[in-house]
């Protein structure tokens, strides 16, 4: 499991990646928060490289956020 101090040290890097992938500060912060929730709940052993592990988790979280964003747009603007 990733420790809080390791996450906080990696947070700027992970947030920058999320912003590049999602294009929005708000969505990037949401993705980073989701990444932390998943990382803190993981029952696995301590990763050798926490920054790389968190980046991997983030890159799996971001497509979920993009799909959710697309669904929200479809709910707001029905096609004619």
C-alpha positions, 0 to 999 in steps of 0.5 A, a space after each residue: 500500500 502507498 503511504 500518505 507521504 509517498 502520495 503527497 510527494 508524487 501528487 504534483 506529478 500525478 496531477 500534471 499527468 491527469 491534467 494532460 489526459 483530461 484537459 481540466 483542472 477539476 477533472 484532474 483533481 477528481 482523478 487524482 482523488 480517485 487514484 488515492 482512494 484506490 491506492 489506499 484501499 489496495 491490499 498489495 505489498 508496498 510497490 517498489 516505485 510508488 510514483 510509477 504505480 500511482 501513474 499506472 493507476 491514474 492512467 486506468 482511472 482517466 478513461 473512466 472519467 472521460 467516459 463519465 464526462 461523455 455520458 453527462 454531456 449526452 444526458 444534458 444535450 439530447 441528439 435530434 
